[in-house]
């Protein structure tokens, strides 16, 4: 099995295999894998009616769920297990969703350790709730947005962004990361994220058919932007959301407006994981997820 490195040219080859699956995890999308390829050395193999994604973490090779039709899943999982055996490496799966975790556990229970990865659970929201922010539970969000609307009145506007706006996005990212550093809230994951965002901008012509990028201008300066796409026909996936935290109400406003304007008809929104970061977990919980995409690591004993 010869793995090919994921690059921007892989999109055309891999997209038909993403179309075969209805996984709800944020990993199961070309943009996610491409954004983070430099971190995980992600590669792929195309077989007969299936694709396998391989990656590395601290030198250990692992696989996420194969991209294939449901009826072919047991066969392809066995193919991956055989691959690890041939390489004389421990069998290692990551990002395994609950239904597939249960299948592996029922068929290979004594062979593996099964580890729940709460820090990697994706947050799933009711899209209409994010659009309307109705009800008592969202009162604080509405208060913040109303403050923003009243304070800035005719000084702001929402806009779909393209390559002509990306320099402004980079300027905002630099200001955002500088604030993180000033507040002693900076880590190497931010650097990796910045690299991933710049990869998207540099290759936007190849991604614009699937990506939506929007921003909020205040006093004609870009103060917030967000990047997302359809993960499946009924679920939006929000990859990136950055805003000037000194502008009260800006984060909840762009969160609401992005779903309201760009994903009018989806029922669900995936806002990805919190990585165990306390502030991020608090922020994601404050929007009241209706469920999680539970993820597991499956590691040979």
C-alpha positions as YAML, in Angstrom:
chain: A
units: angstrom
residues:
- id: 1
  name: UNK
  ca: [0.00, 0.00, 0.00]
- id: 2
  name: UNK
  ca: [1.71, 3.17, -1.22]
- id: 3
  name: UNK
  ca: [0.33, 6.27, 0.47]
- id: 4
  name: UNK
  ca: [0.33, 9.60, -1.36]
- id: 5
  name: UNK
  ca: [0.77, 12.84, 0.54]
- id: 6
  name: UNK
  ca: [-2.36, 14.96, 0.67]
- id: 7
  name: UNK
  ca: [-1.91, 18.18, -1.27]
- id: 8
  name: UNK
  ca: [-4.29, 20.55, -3.01]
- id: 9
  name: UNK
  ca: [-4.29, 18.33, -6.13]
- id: 10
  name: UNK
  ca: [-5.64, 15.43, -4.03]
- id: 11
  name: UNK
  ca: [-9.05, 17.12, -3.74]
- id: 12
  name: UNK
  ca: [-10.25, 15.95, -7.13]
- id: 13
  name: UNK
  ca: [-9.18, 12.37, -6.45]
- id: 14
  name: UNK
  ca: [-10.52, 12.15, -2.89]
- id: 15
  name: UNK
  ca: [-13.81, 14.04, -3.12]
- id: 16
  name: UNK
  ca: [-15.78, 11.12, -4.67]
- id: 17
  name: UNK
  ca: [-14.84, 9.02, -1.64]
- id: 18
  name: UNK
  ca: [-15.96, 11.67, 0.84]
- id: 19
  name: UNK
  ca: [-19.24, 11.63, -1.06]
- id: 20
  name: UNK
  ca: [-19.61, 7.93, -0.24]
- id: 21
  name: UNK
  ca: [-19.85, 8.50, 3.52]
- id: 22
  name: UNK
  ca: [-22.15, 10.36, 5.89]
- id: 23
  name: UNK
  ca: [-19.72, 10.62, 8.82]
- id: 24
  name: UNK
  ca: [-20.37, 13.67, 10.99]
- id: 25
  name: UNK
  ca: [-16.84, 14.10, 12.37]
- id: 26
  name: UNK
  ca: [-14.90, 17.15, 11.21]
- id: 27
  name: UNK
  ca: [-11.98, 14.94, 10.09]
- id: 28
  name: UNK
  ca: [-14.04, 13.46, 7.28]
- id: 29
  name: UNK
  ca: [-13.73, 16.39, 4.94]
- id: 30
  name: UNK
  ca: [-10.98, 17.28, 2.48]
- id: 31
  name: UNK
  ca: [-10.49, 20.82, 3.80]
- id: 32
  name: UNK
  ca: [-9.82, 19.61, 7.35]
- id: 33
  name: UNK
  ca: [-7.27, 17.04, 6.22]
- id: 34
  name: UNK
  ca: [-5.58, 19.52, 3.90]
- id: 35
  name: UNK
  ca: [-5.44, 22.29, 6.51]
- id: 36
  name: UNK
  ca: [-3.71, 20.05, 9.04]
- id: 37
  name: UNK
  ca: [-1.62, 17.88, 6.71]
- id: 38
  name: UNK
  ca: [1.60, 19.63, 7.80]
- id: 39
  name: UNK
  ca: [0.91, 18.63, 11.42]
- id: 40
  name: UNK
  ca: [-0.04, 14.98, 10.91]
- id: 41
  name: UNK
  ca: [1.87, 14.13, 7.72]
- id: 42
  name: UNK
  ca: [-1.45, 12.93, 6.31]
- id: 43
  name: UNK
  ca: [-1.50, 10.64, 3.29]
- id: 44
  name: UNK
  ca: [-4.04, 8.49, 1.48]
- id: 45
  name: UNK
  ca: [-4.41, 5.27, -0.46]
- id: 46
  name: UNK
  ca: [-7.07, 4.59, -3.08]
- id: 47
  name: UNK
  ca: [-8.24, 1.00, -3.28]
- id: 48
  name: UNK
  ca: [-11.10, -0.69, -5.11]
- id: 49
  name: UNK
  ca: [-14.13, 1.48, -4.28]
- id: 50
  name: UNK
  ca: [-12.55, 2.84, -1.08]
- id: 51
  name: UNK
  ca: [-9.96, 5.29, 0.23]
- id: 52
  name: UNK
  ca: [-7.85, 5.06, 3.37]
- id: 53
  name: UNK
  ca: [-6.47, 8.06, 5.27]
- id: 54
  name: UNK
  ca: [-3.25, 7.54, 7.23]
- id: 55
  name: UNK
  ca: [-1.51, 10.04, 9.50]
- id: 56
  name: UNK
  ca: [1.11, 10.28, 12.24]
- id: 57
  name: UNK
  ca: [1.17, 11.52, 15.81]
- id: 58
  name: UNK
  ca: [4.50, 11.70, 17.61]
- id: 59
  name: UNK
  ca: [5.89, 9.20, 15.13]
- id: 60
  name: UNK
  ca: [3.08, 6.65, 15.50]
- id: 61
  name: UNK
  ca: [1.08, 5.88, 12.37]
- id: 62
  name: UNK
  ca: [-2.71, 5.75, 12.65]
- id: 63
  name: UNK
  ca: [-5.77, 5.50, 10.44]
- id: 64
  name: UNK
  ca: [-9.09, 7.28, 10.64]
- id: 65
  name: UNK
  ca: [-12.28, 5.70, 9.33]
- id: 66
  name: UNK
  ca: [-12.06, 4.50, 5.73]
- id: 67
  name: UNK
  ca: [-14.04, 6.28, 3.05]
- id: 68
  name: UNK
  ca: [-16.29, 3.64, 1.55]
- id: 69
  name: UNK
  ca: [-19.87, 2.45, 1.27]
- id: 70
  name: UNK
  ca: [-21.31, 1.10, 4.54]
- id: 71
  name: UNK
  ca: [-21.55, -2.47, 3.28]
- id: 72
  name: UNK
  ca: [-17.84, -2.45, 2.45]
- id: 73
  name: UNK
  ca: [-16.72, -1.13, 5.84]
- id: 74
  name: UNK
  ca: [-15.93, -4.50, 7.54]
- id: 75
  name: UNK
  ca: [-13.82, -5.56, 4.57]
- id: 76
  name: UNK
  ca: [-11.86, -2.30, 4.48]
- id: 77
  name: UNK
  ca: [-11.27, -2.26, 8.24]
- id: 78
  name: UNK
  ca: [-9.80, -5.75, 7.90]
- id: 79
  name: UNK
  ca: [-7.63, -4.43, 5.04]
- id: 80
  name: UNK
  ca: [-6.27, -1.68, 7.33]
- id: 81
  name: UNK
  ca: [-5.60, -4.17, 10.14]
- id: 82
  name: UNK
  ca: [-3.65, -6.35, 7.69]
- id: 83
  name: UNK
  ca: [-1.65, -3.30, 6.59]
- id: 84
  name: UNK
  ca: [-0.50, -2.59, 10.14]
- id: 85
  name: UNK
  ca: [0.44, -6.25, 10.59]
- id: 86
  name: UNK
  ca: [2.50, -6.23, 7.39]
- id: 87
  name: UNK
  ca: [4.33, -3.13, 8.61]
- id: 88
  name: UNK
  ca: [4.86, -4.80, 11.99]
- id: 89
  name: UNK
  ca: [3.23, -1.80, 13.66]
- id: 90
  name: UNK
  ca: [0.59, -1.64, 16.37]
- id: 91
  name: UNK
  ca: [-2.90, -1.33, 14.93]
- id: 92
  name: UNK
  ca: [-4.01, 2.20, 15.68]
- id: 93
  name: UNK
  ca: [-7.27, 3.97, 14.77]
- id: 94
  name: UNK
  ca: [-8.21, 7.54, 15.74]
- id: 95
  name: UNK
  ca: [-11.33, 9.64, 15.27]
- id: 96
  name: UNK
  ca: [-13.53, 6.56, 15.38]
- id: 97
  name: UNK
  ca: [-17.18, 7.52, 15.77]
- id: 98
  name: UNK
  ca: [-19.47, 5.68, 18.15]
- id: 99
  name: UNK
  ca: [-21.29, 3.39, 15.72]
- id: 100
  name: UNK
  ca: [-18.04, 2.17, 14.14]
- id: 101
  name: UNK
  ca: [-16.42, 1.95, 17.57]
- id: 102
  name: UNK
  ca: [-19.22, -0.42, 18.58]
- id: 103
  name: UNK
  ca: [-18.68, -2.51, 15.44]
- id: 104
  name: UNK
  ca: [-14.94, -2.86, 16.09]
- id: 105
  name: UNK
  ca: [-15.52, -3.59, 19.77]
- id: 106
  name: UNK
  ca: [-18.05, -6.32, 19.03]
- id: 107
  name: UNK
  ca: [-15.76, -8.00, 16.49]
- id: 108
  name: UNK
  ca: [-12.28, -7.43, 17.98]
- id: 109
  name: UNK
  ca: [-12.95, -6.76, 21.66]
- id: 110
  name: UNK
  ca: [-10.01, -8.70, 23.12]
- id: 111
  name: UNK
  ca: [-7.53, -7.31, 20.61]
- id: 112
  name: UNK
  ca: [-7.79, -3.59, 21.40]
- id: 113
  name: UNK
  ca: [-7.92, -0.96, 24.09]
- id: 114
  name: UNK
  ca: [-10.78, 1.48, 23.51]
- id: 115
  name: UNK
  ca: [-10.23, 5.06, 24.69]
- id: 116
  name: UNK
  ca: [-12.91, 7.74, 24.79]
- id: 117
  name: UNK
  ca: [-11.45, 11.07, 23.56]
- id: 118
  name: UNK
  ca: [-13.70, 13.74, 25.13]
- id: 119
  name: UNK
  ca: [-11.36, 16.55, 24.04]
- id: 120
  name: UNK
  ca: [-11.98, 15.55, 20.41]
- id: 121
  name: UNK
  ca: [-15.78, 15.32, 20.56]
- id: 122
  name: UNK
  ca: [-17.37, 17.57, 17.92]
- id: 123
  name: UNK
  ca: [-20.14, 19.91, 19.04]
- id: 124
  name: UNK
  ca: [-23.39, 19.59, 17.06]
- id: 125
  name: UNK
  ca: [-25.98, 22.37, 17.22]
- id: 126
  name: UNK
  ca: [-29.50, 22.89, 16.00]
- id: 127
  name: UNK
  ca: [-28.99, 25.28, 13.09]
- id: 128
  name: UNK
  ca: [-32.27, 27.12, 13.60]
- id: 129
  name: UNK
  ca: [-31.33, 27.80, 17.20]
- id: 130
  name: UNK
  ca: [-28.07, 29.38, 16.02]
- id: 131
  name: UNK
  ca: [-29.95, 31.46, 13.44]
- id: 132
  name: UNK
  ca: [-32.62, 32.79, 15.79]
- id: 133
  name: UNK
  ca: [-31.00, 32.52, 19.24]
- id: 134
  name: UNK
  ca: [-34.54, 32.16, 20.55]
- id: 135
  name: UNK
  ca: [-35.46, 31.21, 24.10]
- id: 136
  name: UNK
  ca: [-34.26, 32.02, 27.59]
- id: 137
  name: UNK
  ca: [-31.13, 29.91, 27.22]
- id: 138
  name: UNK
  ca: [-29.84, 32.28, 24.51]
- id: 139
  name: UNK
  ca: [-30.78, 35.51, 26.27]
- id: 140
  name: UNK
  ca: [-27.14, 36.42, 27.02]
- id: 141
  name: UNK
  ca: [-26.16, 35.91, 23.37]
- id: 142
  name: UNK
  ca: [-29.02, 38.15, 22.24]
- id: 143
  name: UNK
  ca: [-27.99, 40.78, 24.78]
- id: 144
  name: UNK
  ca: [-24.42, 40.81, 23.42]
- id: 145
  name: UNK
  ca: [-25.64, 41.06, 19.83]
- id: 146
  name: UNK
  ca: [-28.09, 43.84, 20.69]
- id: 147
  name: UNK
  ca: [-25.29, 45.76, 22.35]
- id: 148
  name: UNK
  ca: [-23.19, 45.40, 19.19]
- id: 149
  name: UNK
  ca: [-26.09, 46.47, 16.94]
- id: 150
  name: UNK
  ca: [-26.89, 49.52, 19.08]
- id: 151
  name: UNK
  ca: [-23.30, 50.56, 19.68]
- id: 152
  name: UNK
  ca: [-22.14, 50.33, 16.07]
- id: 153
  name: UNK
  ca: [-25.45, 50.92, 14.24]
- id: 154
  name: UNK
  ca: [-24.63, 51.93, 10.63]
- id: 155
  name: UNK
  ca: [-20.88, 51.43, 11.09]
- id: 156
  name: UNK
  ca: [-20.75, 47.70, 10.26]
- id: 157
  name: UNK
  ca: [-21.69, 45.31, 7.47]
- id: 158
  name: UNK
  ca: [-21.56, 41.60, 6.64]
- id: 159
  name: UNK
  ca: [-19.79, 40.48, 3.46]
- id: 160
  name: UNK
  ca: [-18.90, 37.30, 1.59]
- id: 161
  name: UNK
  ca: [-15.12, 37.29, 1.20]
- id: 162
  name: UNK
  ca: [-12.83, 36.15, -1.61]
- id: 163
  name: UNK
  ca: [-9.13, 36.36, -2.48]
- id: 164
  name: UNK
  ca: [-9.29, 40.17, -2.68]
- id: 165
  name: UNK
  ca: [-9.98, 40.23, 1.09]
- id: 166
  name: UNK
  ca: [-7.44, 37.68, 2.30]
- id: 167
  name: UNK
  ca: [-4.70, 40.19, 3.14]
- id: 168
  name: UNK
  ca: [-7.18, 41.80, 5.53]
- id: 169
  name: UNK
  ca: [-7.89, 38.38, 7.04]
- id: 170
  name: UNK
  ca: [-4.16, 37.84, 7.60]
- id: 171
  name: UNK
  ca: [-3.88, 41.24, 9.28]
- id: 172
  name: UNK
  ca: [-6.75, 40.30, 11.58]
- id: 173
  name: UNK
  ca: [-5.12, 36.94, 12.34]
- id: 174
  name: UNK
  ca: [-1.86, 38.66, 13.25]
- id: 175
  name: UNK
  ca: [-3.65, 41.08, 15.56]
- id: 176
  name: UNK
  ca: [-5.64, 38.21, 17.08]
- id: 177
  name: UNK
  ca: [-2.51, 36.12, 17.74]
- id: 178
  name: UNK
  ca: [-0.67, 39.14, 19.19]
- id: 179
  name: UNK
  ca: [-3.52, 39.59, 21.68]
- id: 180
  name: UNK
  ca: [-3.26, 35.91, 22.60]
- id: 181
  name: UNK
  ca: [0.46, 36.34, 23.27]
- id: 182
  name: UNK
  ca: [-0.10, 39.48, 25.34]
- id: 183
  name: UNK
  ca: [-2.62, 37.57, 27.47]
- id: 184
  name: UNK
  ca: [-0.23, 34.58, 27.90]
- id: 185
  name: UNK
  ca: [-2.77, 32.47, 26.02]
- id: 186
  name: UNK
  ca: [-0.58, 31.47, 23.07]
- id: 187
  name: UNK
  ca: [0.45, 27.93, 22.17]
- id: 188
  name: UNK
  ca: [2.01, 26.17, 19.20]
- id: 189
  name: UNK
  ca: [-1.39, 25.00, 18.02]
- id: 190
  name: UNK
  ca: [-2.14, 28.59, 17.04]
- id: 191
  name: UNK
  ca: [0.90, 28.62, 14.74]
- id: 192
  name: UNK
  ca: [-0.27, 25.39, 13.11]
- id: 193
  name: UNK
  ca: [-3.74, 26.84, 12.63]
- id: 194
  name: UNK
  ca: [-2.31, 29.99, 11.02]
- id: 195
  name: UNK
  ca: [-0.36, 27.83, 8.55]
- id: 196
  name: UNK
  ca: [-3.56, 25.93, 7.72]
- id: 197
  name: UNK
  ca: [-5.57, 29.10, 7.14]
- id: 198
  name: UNK
  ca: [-2.88, 30.50, 4.87]
- id: 199
  name: UNK
  ca: [-2.94, 27.24, 2.87]
- id: 200
  name: UNK
  ca: [-6.65, 27.75, 2.30]
- id: 201
  name: UNK
  ca: [-6.11, 31.33, 1.16]
- id: 202
  name: UNK
  ca: [-3.20, 30.41, -1.12]
- id: 203
  name: UNK
  ca: [-5.27, 27.70, -2.80]
- id: 204
  name: UNK
  ca: [-8.68, 29.33, -2.72]
- id: 205
  name: UNK
  ca: [-9.22, 28.89, -6.47]
- id: 206
  name: UNK
  ca: [-9.21, 25.11, -5.92]
- id: 207
  name: UNK
  ca: [-11.47, 25.27, -2.86]
- id: 208
  name: UNK
  ca: [-13.99, 27.99, -3.64]
- id: 209
  name: UNK
  ca: [-16.51, 25.51, -4.97]
- id: 210
  name: UNK
  ca: [-16.93, 24.04, -1.49]
- id: 211
  name: UNK
  ca: [-15.83, 26.77, 0.95]
- id: 212
  name: UNK
  ca: [-17.76, 29.77, 2.20]
- id: 213
  name: UNK
  ca: [-15.78, 32.62, 3.75]
- id: 214
  name: UNK
  ca: [-17.50, 35.65, 5.27]
- id: 215
  name: UNK
  ca: [-16.57, 38.63, 7.40]
- id: 216
  name: UNK
  ca: [-17.82, 41.59, 9.40]
- id: 217
  name: UNK
  ca: [-16.44, 45.05, 8.71]
- id: 218
  name: UNK
  ca: [-16.61, 47.75, 11.39]
- id: 219
  name: UNK
  ca: [-15.70, 51.28, 10.32]
- id: 220
  name: UNK
  ca: [-14.55, 49.73, 7.02]
- id: 221
  name: UNK
  ca: [-12.01, 47.51, 8.77]
- id: 222
  name: UNK
  ca: [-12.34, 43.72, 8.75]
- id: 223
  name: UNK
  ca: [-12.88, 42.78, 12.41]
- id: 224
  name: UNK
  ca: [-14.16, 39.19, 12.09]
- id: 225
  name: UNK
  ca: [-14.15, 36.37, 9.56]
- id: 226
  name: UNK
  ca: [-15.22, 32.76, 9.42]
- id: 227
  name: UNK
  ca: [-14.73, 29.76, 7.11]
- id: 228
  name: UNK
  ca: [-17.13, 26.86, 6.63]
- id: 229
  name: UNK
  ca: [-18.69, 24.40, 4.21]
- id: 230
  name: UNK
  ca: [-21.28, 21.66, 3.94]
- id: 231
  name: UNK
  ca: [-20.09, 18.47, 5.63]
- id: 232
  name: UNK
  ca: [-23.13, 16.70, 4.25]
- id: 233
  name: UNK
  ca: [-26.37, 18.01, 2.68]
- id: 234
  name: UNK
  ca: [-27.97, 18.62, 6.08]
- id: 235
  name: UNK
  ca: [-24.97, 19.73, 8.17]
- id: 236
  name: UNK
  ca: [-22.68, 22.75, 7.97]
- id: 237
  name: UNK
  ca: [-19.13, 22.56, 9.30]
- id: 238
  name: UNK
  ca: [-17.47, 25.69, 10.70]
- id: 239
  name: UNK
  ca: [-13.69, 25.40, 10.41]
- id: 240
  name: UNK
  ca: [-12.53, 28.84, 11.54]
- id: 241
  name: UNK
  ca: [-14.03, 31.79, 13.41]
- id: 242
  name: UNK
  ca: [-11.85, 34.77, 14.38]
- id: 243
  name: UNK
  ca: [-12.92, 38.16, 15.67]
- id: 244
  name: UNK
  ca: [-11.69, 41.17, 17.58]
- id: 245
  name: UNK
  ca: [-12.59, 40.14, 21.13]
- id: 246
  name: UNK
  ca: [-12.55, 43.78, 22.24]
- id: 247
  name: UNK
  ca: [-15.73, 44.43, 20.24]
- id: 248
  name: UNK
  ca: [-18.53, 43.18, 22.46]
- id: 249
  name: UNK
  ca: [-21.07, 41.05, 20.64]
- id: 250
  name: UNK
  ca: [-18.97, 40.55, 17.51]
- id: 251
  name: UNK
  ca: [-18.33, 36.83, 18.05]
- id: 252
  name: UNK
  ca: [-21.99, 35.88, 18.56]
- id: 253
  name: UNK
  ca: [-23.01, 38.19, 15.71]
- id: 254
  name: UNK
  ca: [-20.75, 36.62, 13.08]
- id: 255
  name: UNK
  ca: [-21.62, 33.17, 14.42]
- id: 256
  name: UNK
  ca: [-25.31, 33.90, 13.85]
- id: 257
  name: UNK
  ca: [-24.98, 35.75, 10.55]
- id: 258
  name: UNK
  ca: [-22.77, 33.11, 8.92]
- id: 259
  name: UNK
  ca: [-25.35, 30.37, 9.46]
- id: 260
  name: UNK
  ca: [-28.23, 32.70, 8.65]
- id: 261
  name: UNK
  ca: [-26.76, 33.88, 5.35]
- id: 262
  name: UNK
  ca: [-24.71, 30.95, 4.05]
- id: 263
  name: UNK
  ca: [-26.45, 27.85, 5.41]
- id: 264
  name: UNK
  ca: [-30.11, 28.80, 5.37]
- id: 265
  name: UNK
  ca: [-31.48, 25.29, 4.93]
- id: 266
  name: UNK
  ca: [-29.27, 22.95, 6.97]
- id: 267
  name: UNK
  ca: [-30.67, 21.37, 10.10]
- id: 268
  name: UNK
  ca: [-27.39, 20.93, 11.98]
- id: 269
  name: UNK
  ca: [-24.07, 22.72, 12.47]
- id: 270
  name: UNK
  ca: [-20.80, 21.08, 13.50]
- id: 271
  name: UNK
  ca: [-18.48, 23.55, 15.25]
- id: 272
  name: UNK
  ca: [-15.67, 21.02, 15.76]
- id: 273
  name: UNK
  ca: [-13.92, 20.05, 18.99]
- id: 274
  name: UNK
  ca: [-12.58, 22.02, 21.96]
- id: 275
  name: UNK
  ca: [-9.21, 20.17, 22.26]
- id: 276
  name: UNK
  ca: [-9.59, 20.26, 26.04]
- id: 277
  name: UNK
  ca: [-9.02, 24.03, 26.11]
- id: 278
  name: UNK
  ca: [-11.07, 25.32, 29.06]
- id: 279
  name: UNK
  ca: [-12.09, 28.67, 27.51]
- id: 280
  name: UNK
  ca: [-12.99, 27.06, 24.21]
- id: 281
  name: UNK
  ca: [-15.06, 24.38, 25.93]
- id: 282
  name: UNK
  ca: [-16.94, 27.01, 27.91]
- id: 283
  name: UNK
  ca: [-17.63, 29.02, 24.73]
- id: 284
  name: UNK
  ca: [-18.89, 25.99, 22.77]
- id: 285
  name: UNK
  ca: [-21.10, 24.82, 25.61]
- id: 286
  name: UNK
  ca: [-22.60, 28.30, 25.90]
- id: 287
  name: UNK
  ca: [-24.34, 27.75, 22.53]
- id: 288
  name: UNK
  ca: [-26.08, 24.65, 23.93]
- id: 289
  name: UNK
  ca: [-25.11, 21.74, 21.65]
- id: 290
  name: UNK
  ca: [-27.86, 19.22, 21.08]
- id: 291
  name: UNK
  ca: [-25.35, 16.34, 20.94]
- id: 292
  name: UNK
  ca: [-21.73, 15.43, 20.33]
- id: 293
  name: UNK
  ca: [-19.92, 13.43, 17.70]
- id: 294
  name: UNK
  ca: [-18.25, 11.05, 20.13]
- id: 295
  name: UNK
  ca: [-14.79, 9.89, 19.09]
- id: 296
  name: UNK
  ca: [-12.59, 7.05, 20.21]
- id: 297
  name: UNK
  ca: [-9.05, 5.84, 19.85]
- id: 298
  name: UNK
  ca: [-8.69, 2.13, 19.15]
- id: 299
  name: UNK
  ca: [-5.21, 0.81, 19.94]
- id: 300
  name: UNK
  ca: [-3.85, -2.72, 19.76]
- id: 301
  name: UNK
  ca: [-2.96, -4.14, 23.17]
...
